[in-house]
Amino acid sequence: MVEQVSPLGFAWKPGRHGNVAGAPGVVLSETRPGSIVQAAAFPGSEKAVMTAIKVATGLALPDGAGGGMSTGTKAAFGIAPGRFLVVDQVEGLAERLKAAVWIKDGAVTDLSHGRTAIRIAGPKAEWVLSKLFAIDFSLAAFPLGAGRATQHHDILAAIQRTGPDRFDLYVFRSFARSFWTLLLHSAEEVGCEVL
């Protein structure tokens, strides 16, 4: 396995930032999963691709737009009609998915080299993300496991709620440093810990 080089570079500065009075409102970290893969179903084959995701990961996705699941090591969620982002902490997910998805049902694209995974967690995570995206981040509107594909200006982001106050964001690697800096500045008001 080749050591991943973070695209955050000099922008990653561990420690406390912004408001340092009291506990931090959010914690930011880069998660560096081994595999980030898109599975796209051809029209009428959505259920077959969802079954393939279950075979490759063990995750049974619920029906409906934006539905998803997350465990400590794997995650999958809808990012568009018939399209799913699937993540594993170990490498090799693209090959497992390709073996499970029939060529007539869909396509699998390994995005591991082109995406950066950022985690924001803490009691103010919803509030900070609401400053950047026109999405209702409340637990009722954005339940556990659910995902959304959206953008902040020209930075596309796939977002999944992986805990009651935790979200994993996937952005293009080429925009990672800029987005990280934006997220850090947005969190300064509530205090931010970078791990």
Backbone as a chain_set.jsonl record, in Angstrom:
{"seq": "MVEQVSPLGFAWKPGRHGNVAGAPGVVLSETRPGSIVQAAAFPGSEKAVMTAIKVATGLALPDGAGGGMSTGTKAAFGIAPGRFLVVDQVEGLAERLKAAVWIKDGAVTDLSHGRTAIRIAGPKAEWVLSKLFAIDFSLAAFPLGAGRATQHHDILAAIQRTGPDRFDLYVFRSFARSFWTLLLHSAEEVGCEVL", "coords": {"N": [[0.842, -1.175, 0.0], [0.566, 2.196, -0.856], [1.641, 5.146, 0.72], [-0.673, 7.65, 1.396], [-0.724, 10.986, 0.291], [-1.652, 13.922, 1.75], [-3.881, 16.297, 0.323], [-4.294, 18.598, 1.657], [-2.065, 19.836, 2.636], [-0.141, 22.621, 3.677], [-2.346, 23.855, 4.814], [-3.481, 22.276, 6.73], [-3.523, 22.431, 10.04], [-2.984, 21.269, 13.055], [-4.708, 21.45, 16.241], [-6.265, 24.003, 18.363], [-8.558, 26.413, 17.062], [-9.832, 29.675, 16.308], [-12.519, 30.619, 18.384], [-11.516, 29.976, 21.54], [-12.547, 29.698, 24.016], [-13.924, 27.599, 26.335], [-15.269, 24.334, 25.413], [-14.555, 23.013, 22.122], [-16.749, 23.84, 19.407], [-16.86, 22.342, 17.088], [-15.096, 19.579, 15.6], [-12.604, 19.056, 13.267], [-11.375, 16.843, 10.776], [-9.325, 14.912, 8.546], [-10.254, 12.003, 6.92], [-9.233, 9.951, 5.227], [-10.074, 7.45, 3.691], [-9.588, 4.108, 2.369], [-10.855, 3.437, -0.009], [-12.932, 5.11, -2.307], [-15.754, 5.086, -4.113], [-17.854, 5.305, -6.987], [-20.982, 4.017, -7.801], [-23.002, 3.516, -10.486], [-26.229, 3.1, -11.641], [-27.771, 1.738, -14.536], [-30.729, 2.859, -16.291], [-33.59, 1.486, -14.746], [-32.185, -0.471, -13.41], [-31.586, 0.022, -10.778], [-32.197, -1.362, -8.354], [-30.734, -3.712, -8.714], [-28.11, -2.745, -8.658], [-28.035, -1.735, -6.067], [-28.262, -4.137, -4.697], [-25.838, -5.269, -5.466], [-24.099, -3.537, -4.152], [-24.676, -4.27, -1.545], [-23.743, -6.915, -1.586], [-20.983, -6.468, -1.992], [-20.267, -4.878, 0.194], [-21.828, -5.385, 2.433], [-23.716, -3.596, 3.227], [-27.032, -2.719, 3.377], [-28.891, -0.778, 1.485], [-31.472, 1.643, 1.987], [-34.567, 2.169, 0.185], [-35.247, 5.087, -1.794], [-34.517, 8.545, -2.356], [-31.333, 9.785, -1.535], [-31.011, 8.079, 0.59], [-29.104, 6.058, 2.876], [-26.378, 4.237, 4.467], [-24.161, 3.806, 7.215], [-21.289, 2.523, 8.746], [-18.694, 1.899, 11.136], [-16.578, 1.428, 9.431], [-17.414, 1.339, 6.789], [-19.423, 2.912, 4.24], [-22.311, 4.018, 2.433], [-24.3, 5.836, 0.148], [-26.989, 7.519, -1.57], [-26.348, 9.74, -4.236], [-27.443, 10.863, -6.402], [-30.189, 10.258, -8.672], [-30.136, 6.828, -9.058], [-27.409, 6.743, -8.612], [-24.638, 6.11, -6.528], [-22.506, 6.779, -3.783], [-19.866, 5.003, -2.492], [-17.997, 3.909, 0.215], [-15.043, 2.653, 1.727], [-12.871, 1.745, 4.354], [-10.7, 0.271, 3.684], [-8.59, -0.605, 0.9], [-9.509, -1.687, -2.459], [-12.231, -1.82, -2.898], [-13.418, -0.983, -5.317], [-12.829, -3.069, -7.118], [-14.2, -5.201, -5.895], [-16.83, -4.261, -6.111], [-17.078, -4.043, -8.902], [-16.998, -6.729, -9.562], [-19.41, -7.528, -8.535], [-21.407, -5.99, -9.769], [-23.335, -6.403, -12.576], [-22.477, -6.03, -16.005], [-24.57, -5.2, -17.609], [-26.141, -3.863, -15.841], [-24.961, -1.582, -14.651], [-22.331, 0.835, -13.936], [-19.06, 1.109, -12.515], [-16.956, 3.325, -10.871], [-13.777, 4.139, -9.773], [-13.037, 6.512, -7.461], [-11.127, 7.125, -5.661], [-8.574, 8.297, -5.922], [-9.219, 10.863, -6.618], [-10.782, 12.233, -4.769], [-11.253, 13.824, -1.595], [-11.728, 13.115, 1.797], [-13.435, 14.617, 4.379], [-14.128, 15.134, 7.776], [-16.552, 16.523, 9.891], [-17.446, 17.129, 13.141], [-19.373, 17.404, 16.136], [-21.212, 19.481, 18.518], [-21.955, 21.799, 17.14], [-21.852, 21.221, 14.462], [-23.96, 20.949, 12.542], [-24.803, 23.607, 12.428], [-22.527, 24.997, 11.469], [-22.209, 23.82, 8.917], [-24.604, 24.634, 7.781], [-24.108, 27.263, 7.278], [-22.771, 27.175, 4.923], [-24.085, 25.582, 3.007], [-27.199, 25.276, 1.317], [-29.096, 23.572, 2.768], [-31.239, 21.679, 4.869], [-29.97, 20.695, 7.776], [-30.91, 19.473, 10.035], [-31.62, 16.732, 12.241], [-34.087, 15.511, 11.775], [-34.67, 16.17, 9.105], [-32.403, 15.353, 7.809], [-31.51, 12.462, 8.207], [-29.703, 9.882, 10.122], [-27.194, 8.222, 8.296], [-28.142, 9.141, 5.862], [-27.557, 10.873, 2.75], [-26.402, 13.672, 0.791], [-25.923, 15.351, -2.271], [-24.367, 18.246, -3.207], [-23.403, 21.715, -3.595], [-21.008, 24.271, -2.825], [-20.736, 27.286, -3.999], [-18.548, 26.805, -6.567], [-17.612, 24.409, -5.652], [-18.123, 21.128, -5.519], [-19.814, 18.864, -3.369], [-20.27, 15.821, -1.66], [-22.224, 14.756, 0.928], [-22.563, 12.993, 3.944], [-24.48, 12.048, 6.751], [-23.011, 10.669, 9.434], [-23.23, 10.255, 12.082], [-25.02, 11.337, 15.066], [-24.171, 14.001, 15.466], [-22.284, 14.295, 13.449], [-20.675, 14.544, 10.299], [-19.596, 13.352, 7.14], [-17.734, 14.593, 4.51], [-17.187, 14.68, 1.035], [-15.026, 15.873, -1.272], [-13.732, 17.211, -4.37], [-10.361, 16.428, -4.883], [-8.654, 18.416, -5.857], [-9.836, 20.727, -4.959], [-9.693, 20.537, -2.257], [-7.941, 21.81, -0.343], [-8.719, 24.508, -0.467], [-11.453, 24.251, 0.241], [-11.222, 23.144, 2.812], [-9.975, 25.271, 4.175], [-12.018, 27.192, 3.993], [-14.024, 25.873, 5.49], [-12.777, 25.735, 7.978], [-12.525, 28.498, 8.615], [-15.249, 29.096, 8.729], [-15.946, 27.761, 11.011], [-14.615, 29.011, 13.069], [-15.952, 30.834, 14.73], [-17.438, 29.291, 16.559], [-15.5, 27.851, 17.706], [-12.947, 25.553, 17.017], [-11.453, 22.393, 16.751], [-8.716, 20.905, 15.309], [-7.853, 17.803, 14.184]], "CA": [[0.0, 0.0, 0.0], [1.321, 3.439, -0.97], [1.238, 6.177, 1.677], [-1.424, 8.748, 0.802], [-0.264, 12.334, 0.594], [-2.837, 14.762, 1.916], [-3.916, 17.509, -0.494], [-4.482, 19.766, 2.522], [-0.757, 20.49, 2.729], [0.105, 23.584, 4.753], [-3.616, 24.32, 5.397], [-3.794, 21.427, 7.882], [-2.794, 22.887, 11.234], [-3.659, 20.683, 14.211], [-4.852, 22.284, 17.436], [-7.472, 24.816, 18.496], [-8.66, 27.578, 16.18], [-10.985, 30.529, 16.55], [-12.959, 30.806, 19.765], [-10.908, 28.942, 22.375], [-13.22, 29.673, 25.316], [-14.754, 26.41, 26.48], [-15.05, 23.197, 24.52], [-14.768, 23.392, 20.714], [-18.066, 23.537, 18.84], [-16.674, 21.285, 16.086], [-13.784, 18.968, 15.398], [-12.361, 18.778, 11.853], [-10.303, 15.893, 10.496], [-9.313, 14.253, 7.242], [-10.394, 10.595, 7.293], [-8.402, 9.137, 4.334], [-10.496, 6.064, 3.448], [-8.828, 3.391, 1.346], [-11.625, 3.362, -1.257], [-14.1, 5.95, -2.546], [-16.193, 4.544, -5.393], [-19.212, 5.615, -7.435], [-21.699, 2.964, -8.517], [-24.09, 4.143, -11.231], [-27.138, 2.122, -12.24], [-28.448, 2.073, -15.777], [-32.174, 2.962, -16.028], [-34.288, 0.244, -14.431], [-31.304, -1.427, -12.725], [-31.21, 0.568, -9.481], [-32.255, -2.414, -7.318], [-29.624, -4.636, -8.949], [-26.876, -2.1, -8.185], [-28.126, -1.704, -4.603], [-27.943, -5.498, -4.264], [-24.387, -5.432, -5.651], [-23.454, -2.806, -3.049], [-24.821, -5.114, -0.352], [-22.831, -8.054, -1.742], [-19.588, -6.018, -1.875], [-19.978, -4.169, 1.45], [-22.69, -5.79, 3.537], [-24.619, -2.495, 3.537], [-28.328, -2.79, 2.698], [-29.382, 0.594, 1.34], [-32.921, 1.804, 1.923], [-35.087, 2.813, -1.016], [-35.512, 6.513, -1.656], [-33.429, 9.466, -2.674], [-30.459, 10.21, -0.451], [-30.902, 7.092, 1.652], [-27.783, 5.475, 2.998], [-25.975, 3.546, 5.688], [-22.771, 4.032, 7.596], [-20.765, 1.796, 9.909], [-17.399, 2.471, 11.476], [-15.575, 1.21, 8.393], [-17.982, 1.39, 5.444], [-20.566, 3.808, 4.076], [-22.877, 4.121, 1.087], [-25.479, 6.694, 0.111], [-27.371, 8.017, -2.874], [-25.917, 11.109, -4.541], [-28.282, 11.278, -7.533], [-30.998, 9.1, -9.041], [-29.379, 5.694, -9.585], [-25.963, 6.88, -8.374], [-24.313, 5.909, -5.126], [-21.117, 6.897, -3.359], [-19.602, 3.878, -1.607], [-16.707, 4.17, 0.843], [-14.522, 1.61, 2.601], [-11.593, 2.153, 4.94], [-9.621, -0.507, 3.06], [-8.523, -0.546, -0.56], [-10.033, -2.835, -3.187], [-13.692, -1.788, -3.033], [-13.812, -0.874, -6.732], [-12.765, -4.397, -7.717], [-15.304, -5.995, -5.341], [-18.076, -3.78, -6.707], [-17.095, -4.416, -10.32], [-17.316, -8.15, -9.633], [-20.809, -7.722, -8.132], [-22.326, -5.279, -10.667], [-23.343, -6.937, -13.93], [-22.207, -5.009, -17.02], [-25.858, -4.707, -18.119], [-26.847, -3.139, -14.779], [-24.394, -0.294, -14.282], [-20.893, 1.078, -14.062], [-18.351, 1.389, -11.265], [-15.809, 4.208, -11.096], [-12.958, 4.352, -8.586], [-12.762, 7.937, -7.261], [-10.225, 7.24, -4.513], [-7.472, 9.194, -6.237], [-9.695, 12.196, -6.967], [-11.625, 12.804, -3.723], [-10.733, 13.958, -0.239], [-12.783, 12.923, 2.79], [-13.289, 15.512, 5.535], [-15.156, 14.895, 8.792], [-16.868, 17.581, 10.842], [-18.231, 16.54, 14.222], [-19.525, 18.238, 17.313], [-22.552, 20.029, 18.725], [-22.235, 22.904, 16.211], [-21.577, 20.786, 13.084], [-25.083, 21.329, 11.683], [-24.816, 25.063, 12.308], [-21.42, 25.404, 10.593], [-22.52, 23.397, 7.549], [-25.72, 25.457, 7.294], [-23.543, 28.522, 6.797], [-22.159, 26.949, 3.615], [-24.943, 24.861, 2.072], [-28.638, 25.534, 1.451], [-29.679, 22.272, 3.113], [-31.681, 21.534, 6.254], [-29.118, 19.682, 8.384], [-31.503, 18.931, 11.258], [-31.697, 15.273, 12.24], [-35.367, 15.095, 11.182], [-34.611, 16.342, 7.648], [-31.175, 14.73, 7.306], [-31.332, 11.406, 9.211], [-28.477, 9.089, 10.143], [-26.921, 7.445, 7.094], [-28.581, 9.834, 4.649], [-26.548, 11.648, 2.05], [-26.838, 14.705, -0.142], [-24.912, 15.895, -3.171], [-24.658, 19.669, -3.315], [-22.192, 22.481, -3.86], [-20.802, 25.61, -2.285], [-20.219, 27.97, -5.183], [-18.131, 25.824, -7.57], [-17.038, 23.227, -5.011], [-19.104, 20.064, -5.341], [-19.611, 18.091, -2.144], [-21.192, 14.761, -1.276], [-22.238, 14.832, 2.387], [-23.319, 11.943, 4.613], [-24.53, 12.11, 8.216], [-22.491, 9.402, 9.94], [-23.502, 10.221, 13.515], [-25.985, 12.379, 15.428], [-23.572, 15.316, 15.234], [-21.077, 14.05, 12.641], [-20.885, 14.476, 8.851], [-18.433, 13.122, 6.294], [-17.853, 15.337, 3.262], [-16.273, 14.227, -0.01], [-14.848, 16.954, -2.238], [-12.655, 16.979, -5.324], [-9.035, 16.585, -4.282], [-8.053, 19.682, -6.287], [-10.457, 21.812, -4.194], [-9.67, 20.175, -0.842], [-7.28, 22.822, 0.493], [-9.582, 25.684, -0.443], [-12.647, 23.939, 1.007], [-10.796, 22.984, 4.211], [-9.771, 26.62, 4.708], [-13.352, 27.768, 4.13], [-14.686, 25.193, 6.599], [-12.096, 26.171, 9.199], [-12.949, 29.877, 8.887], [-16.668, 29.066, 9.09], [-16.071, 27.175, 12.35], [-13.877, 29.768, 14.083], [-16.878, 31.507, 15.664], [-17.866, 28.365, 17.599], [-14.309, 27.149, 18.184], [-12.666, 24.379, 16.196], [-10.285, 21.564, 17.035], [-8.27, 20.175, 14.12], [-7.119, 16.574, 14.531]], "C": [[0.888, 1.239, 0.0], [0.773, 4.45, 0.032], [0.529, 7.306, 0.938], [-0.821, 10.075, 1.24], [-1.5, 13.22, 0.651], [-2.771, 15.974, 0.997], [-4.07, 18.769, 0.356], [-3.174, 20.532, 2.733], [-0.627, 21.417, 3.921], [-1.176, 24.092, 5.406], [-4.012, 23.493, 6.616], [-2.904, 21.834, 9.043], [-3.51, 22.349, 12.455], [-3.698, 21.647, 15.391], [-6.155, 23.06, 17.409], [-7.397, 26.043, 17.603], [-9.901, 28.369, 16.553], [-11.254, 30.701, 18.021], [-12.413, 29.665, 20.625], [-11.507, 28.891, 23.771], [-14.129, 28.444, 25.373], [-14.389, 25.319, 25.494], [-15.267, 23.641, 23.07], [-16.166, 23.003, 20.249], [-18.007, 22.451, 17.794], [-15.247, 20.777, 16.109], [-13.69, 18.641, 13.912], [-11.216, 17.783, 11.717], [-10.423, 15.396, 9.061], [-9.317, 12.76, 7.526], [-9.57, 9.628, 6.442], [-8.848, 7.687, 4.172], [-9.668, 5.422, 2.34], [-9.52, 3.371, -0.005], [-12.796, 4.337, -1.23], [-14.542, 5.631, -3.971], [-17.604, 5.038, -5.711], [-19.763, 4.406, -8.182], [-22.905, 3.623, -9.166], [-24.924, 3.065, -11.914], [-27.661, 2.632, -13.57], [-29.944, 2.118, -15.488], [-32.833, 1.594, -15.831], [-33.465, -0.766, -13.658], [-30.881, -0.955, -11.335], [-31.175, -0.502, -8.39], [-31.094, -3.397, -7.475], [-28.314, -4.043, -8.444], [-26.882, -2.004, -6.661], [-27.82, -3.084, -4.013], [-26.447, -5.762, -4.392], [-23.618, -4.713, -4.546], [-23.533, -3.635, -1.773], [-23.863, -6.301, -0.407], [-21.39, -7.625, -1.472], [-19.256, -5.448, -0.505], [-20.737, -4.68, 2.664], [-23.702, -4.727, 3.929], [-25.894, -2.61, 2.705], [-28.914, -1.387, 2.655], [-30.897, 0.645, 1.319], [-33.324, 2.426, 0.59], [-35.286, 4.293, -0.747], [-34.284, 7.35, -1.901], [-32.639, 9.819, -1.43], [-30.323, 9.227, 0.678], [-29.511, 6.497, 1.698], [-27.578, 4.759, 4.308], [-24.507, 3.856, 5.943], [-22.439, 3.176, 8.808], [-19.436, 2.463, 10.249], [-16.375, 2.37, 10.36], [-16.087, 1.349, 6.97], [-19.161, 2.351, 5.42], [-21.028, 3.773, 2.632], [-24.109, 4.999, 1.166], [-25.724, 7.172, -1.304], [-26.922, 9.451, -3.062], [-26.682, 11.698, -5.715], [-29.144, 10.074, -7.878], [-30.139, 7.999, -9.682], [-27.882, 5.776, -9.388], [-25.688, 6.846, -6.878], [-22.821, 6.136, -4.895], [-20.905, 5.813, -2.306], [-18.172, 4.02, -1.107], [-16.328, 2.999, 1.743], [-13.171, 2.082, 3.127], [-10.415, 1.372, 4.356], [-9.689, -0.359, 1.542], [-9.196, -1.768, -1.175], [-11.541, -2.84, -3.377], [-14.12, -1.737, -4.495], [-13.821, -2.248, -7.394], [-13.904, -5.279, -7.211], [-16.64, -5.567, -5.946], [-18.177, -4.16, -8.178], [-17.454, -5.889, -10.485], [-18.79, -8.407, -9.32], [-21.812, -7.061, -9.072], [-22.216, -5.885, -12.064], [-23.181, -5.8, -14.916], [-23.5, -4.421, -17.588], [-26.58, -3.815, -17.102], [-26.269, -1.764, -14.465], [-22.898, -0.233, -14.467], [-20.313, 1.451, -12.704], [-17.122, 2.228, -11.6], [-15.072, 4.429, -9.786], [-12.592, 5.836, -8.508], [-11.728, 8.18, -6.167], [-9.113, 8.255, -4.734], [-7.919, 10.641, -6.431], [-10.567, 12.873, -5.924], [-10.872, 12.861, -2.404], [-11.908, 13.853, 0.713], [-12.477, 13.761, 4.029], [-14.434, 15.224, 6.493], [-15.301, 16.141, 9.657], [-17.797, 16.968, 11.88], [-18.317, 17.53, 15.37], [-20.896, 18.873, 17.378], [-22.918, 21.174, 17.776], [-21.999, 22.525, 14.749], [-22.703, 21.185, 12.139], [-25.059, 22.831, 11.402], [-23.733, 25.55, 11.344], [-21.733, 25.027, 9.144], [-23.662, 24.222, 6.957], [-25.256, 26.825, 6.813], [-23.068, 28.393, 5.352], [-23.102, 26.36, 2.573], [-26.407, 25.154, 2.361], [-29.385, 24.216, 1.651], [-30.139, 22.345, 4.562], [-30.886, 20.381, 6.863], [-29.691, 19.102, 9.671], [-31.652, 17.416, 11.119], [-32.991, 14.772, 11.604], [-35.328, 15.158, 9.654], [-33.435, 15.609, 7.013], [-30.813, 13.617, 8.298], [-29.996, 10.675, 9.105], [-28.363, 8.23, 8.887], [-27.265, 8.15, 5.805], [-27.44, 10.63, 4.033], [-27.173, 12.656, 1.111], [-25.639, 15.067, -1.019], [-25.3, 17.345, -3.412], [-23.375, 20.4, -3.694], [-22.197, 23.784, -3.096], [-20.048, 26.368, -3.371], [-19.794, 26.905, -6.191], [-17.528, 24.563, -6.967], [-18.153, 22.219, -4.764], [-18.771, 19.279, -4.082], [-20.683, 17.023, -2.027], [-21.08, 14.674, 0.243], [-23.079, 13.694, 2.939], [-23.301, 12.179, 6.114], [-24.125, 10.732, 8.726], [-22.641, 9.27, 11.446], [-24.472, 11.329, 13.852], [-25.457, 13.796, 15.208], [-22.273, 15.198, 14.437], [-21.451, 13.884, 11.172], [-19.556, 14.203, 8.166], [-18.701, 13.798, 4.959], [-16.791, 14.848, 2.29], [-16.221, 15.315, -1.074], [-13.738, 16.57, -3.205], [-11.319, 17.298, -4.662], [-8.411, 17.937, -4.638], [-8.646, 20.89, -5.553], [-10.316, 21.613, -2.686], [-9.068, 21.255, 0.043], [-8.153, 24.066, 0.625], [-10.828, 25.427, 0.406], [-12.325, 23.791, 2.484], [-10.634, 24.355, 4.871], [-11.101, 27.318, 4.933], [-14.083, 27.172, 5.331], [-14.083, 25.623, 7.937], [-12.506, 27.594, 9.574], [-14.405, 29.928, 9.323], [-16.878, 28.556, 10.512], [-15.39, 27.997, 13.438], [-14.772, 30.389, 15.146], [-17.276, 30.595, 16.833], [-16.68, 27.603, 18.22], [-14.147, 25.826, 17.461], [-11.401, 23.698, 16.66], [-9.944, 20.81, 15.764], [-7.441, 18.994, 14.598], [-6.418, 16.025, 13.314]], "O": [[1.849, 1.322, 0.766], [-0.443, 4.587, 0.169], [1.061, 7.855, -0.027], [-0.458, 10.26, 2.402], [-2.294, 13.26, -0.289], [-1.725, 16.615, 0.894], [-3.986, 19.883, -0.163], [-3.187, 21.737, 2.981], [-0.964, 21.045, 5.045], [-1.103, 24.712, 6.467], [-4.793, 23.954, 7.449], [-1.693, 21.611, 9.029], [-4.533, 22.899, 12.862], [-2.852, 22.531, 15.527], [-7.027, 22.826, 16.573], [-6.334, 26.633, 17.409], [-10.887, 27.82, 17.044], [-10.335, 30.905, 18.813], [-12.81, 28.513, 20.449], [-11.038, 28.134, 24.621], [-15.011, 28.287, 24.529], [-13.351, 25.368, 24.834], [-16.068, 24.539, 22.811], [-16.699, 21.967, 20.647], [-18.973, 21.711, 17.61], [-14.326, 21.451, 16.571], [-14.594, 18.017, 13.356], [-10.221, 17.859, 12.437], [-11.491, 15.458, 8.451], [-8.48, 12.28, 8.291], [-9.238, 8.547, 6.929], [-8.081, 6.776, 4.484], [-9.118, 6.113, 1.482], [-8.856, 3.296, -1.039], [-13.555, 4.389, -0.262], [-13.801, 5.873, -4.925], [-18.441, 5.173, -4.819], [-19.113, 3.848, -9.066], [-23.735, 4.221, -8.481], [-24.407, 2.233, -12.66], [-27.959, 3.817, -13.716], [-30.399, 1.483, -14.537], [-32.659, 0.678, -16.635], [-33.982, -1.818, -13.281], [-29.918, -1.477, -10.774], [-30.238, -0.548, -7.593], [-30.534, -3.861, -6.482], [-27.494, -4.755, -7.865], [-25.839, -2.175, -6.03], [-27.194, -3.189, -2.958], [-25.853, -6.406, -3.528], [-22.605, -5.217, -4.061], [-22.571, -3.696, -1.007], [-23.245, -6.654, 0.597], [-20.651, -8.341, -0.796], [-18.106, -5.515, -0.071], [-20.332, -4.434, 3.8], [-24.473, -4.929, 4.867], [-25.842, -2.599, 1.475], [-29.379, -0.87, 3.671], [-31.542, -0.206, 0.706], [-32.533, 3.118, -0.052], [-35.473, 4.703, 0.399], [-33.155, 6.912, -1.68], [-33.218, 10.118, -0.385], [-29.599, 9.489, 1.638], [-28.817, 6.436, 0.683], [-28.475, 4.682, 5.148], [-23.732, 4.126, 5.026], [-23.204, 3.111, 9.769], [-19.108, 3.504, 9.68], [-15.409, 3.132, 10.333], [-15.293, 1.466, 6.037], [-19.815, 2.578, 6.438], [-20.238, 3.528, 1.72], [-24.874, 4.925, 2.127], [-24.813, 7.227, -2.13], [-27.087, 10.285, -2.172], [-26.582, 12.894, -5.991], [-28.858, 8.968, -7.42], [-29.502, 8.215, -10.713], [-27.146, 4.958, -9.94], [-26.394, 7.459, -6.077], [-21.985, 5.737, -5.706], [-21.668, 5.715, -1.345], [-17.247, 4.225, -1.893], [-17.175, 2.428, 2.43], [-12.42, 2.747, 2.413], [-9.262, 1.772, 4.518], [-10.735, -0.025, 0.986], [-9.427, -2.765, -0.492], [-12.081, -3.779, -3.963], [-15.094, -2.389, -4.871], [-14.737, -2.555, -8.158], [-14.509, -6.02, -7.986], [-17.482, -6.409, -6.257], [-19.244, -4.557, -8.647], [-18.139, -6.259, -11.439], [-19.358, -9.395, -9.786], [-22.952, -7.515, -9.17], [-21.142, -5.883, -12.666], [-23.7, -4.708, -14.685], [-23.519, -3.264, -18.006], [-27.517, -3.098, -17.454], [-27.006, -0.868, -14.055], [-22.282, -1.115, -15.064], [-20.993, 2.033, -11.859], [-16.348, 1.888, -12.494], [-15.669, 4.858, -8.799], [-11.912, 6.355, -9.394], [-11.484, 9.326, -5.79], [-8.755, 8.994, -3.816], [-7.09, 11.55, -6.412], [-11.052, 13.979, -6.159], [-9.978, 12.057, -2.138], [-12.966, 14.433, 0.467], [-11.417, 13.635, 4.642], [-15.582, 15.085, 6.07], [-14.315, 16.734, 10.095], [-18.812, 16.362, 11.537], [-17.446, 18.382, 15.547], [-21.66, 18.815, 16.415], [-24.101, 21.482, 17.629], [-21.949, 23.401, 13.886], [-22.443, 21.703, 11.053], [-25.272, 23.262, 10.269], [-23.988, 26.412, 10.503], [-21.537, 25.84, 8.24], [-23.679, 24.478, 5.753], [-25.944, 27.473, 6.023], [-22.975, 29.391, 4.637], [-22.936, 26.612, 1.379], [-26.805, 25.268, 3.52], [-30.193, 23.806, 0.818], [-29.501, 22.999, 5.388], [-31.101, 19.222, 6.509], [-29.021, 18.312, 10.335], [-31.791, 16.893, 10.014], [-32.996, 13.721, 10.962], [-35.892, 14.293, 8.983], [-33.465, 15.283, 5.826], [-29.924, 13.792, 9.131], [-29.26, 10.83, 8.131], [-29.329, 7.59, 8.472], [-26.736, 7.797, 4.75], [-26.485, 11.007, 4.713], [-28.321, 12.513, 0.691], [-24.496, 15.084, -0.561], [-26.438, 17.634, -3.782], [-22.382, 19.775, -4.067], [-23.25, 24.328, -2.763], [-18.87, 26.114, -3.621], [-20.653, 26.146, -6.639], [-16.988, 23.731, -7.695], [-19.016, 22.427, -3.911], [-17.603, 19.056, -3.764], [-21.862, 17.284, -2.266], [-19.983, 14.536, 0.785], [-24.186, 13.45, 2.459], [-22.255, 12.473, 6.692], [-24.816, 9.744, 8.478], [-22.218, 8.268, 12.023], [-24.732, 12.188, 13.01], [-26.207, 14.686, 14.81], [-21.296, 15.897, 14.706], [-22.406, 13.185, 10.834], [-18.521, 14.744, 8.554], [-19.754, 13.606, 4.352], [-15.64, 14.629, 2.669], [-17.231, 15.641, -1.698], [-12.907, 15.714, -2.904], [-11.174, 18.308, -3.973], [-7.719, 18.537, -3.815], [-8.033, 21.957, -5.525], [-10.783, 22.45, -1.914], [-9.638, 21.582, 1.084], [-8.303, 24.609, 1.72], [-11.221, 26.28, 1.202], [-13.084, 24.268, 3.328], [-11.099, 24.572, 5.99], [-11.292, 27.969, 5.96], [-14.697, 27.906, 6.107], [-14.806, 25.845, 8.908], [-12.803, 27.862, 10.738], [-14.761, 30.72, 10.195], [-17.88, 28.884, 11.148], [-15.57, 27.709, 14.621], [-14.401, 30.463, 16.317], [-17.434, 31.062, 17.961], [-16.856, 26.812, 19.146], [-15.106, 25.069, 17.312], [-10.394, 24.352, 16.93], [-10.806, 20.137, 15.198], [-6.458, 19.158, 15.321], [-5.748, 14.996, 13.399]]}, "num_chains": 1, "name": "protein.A"}
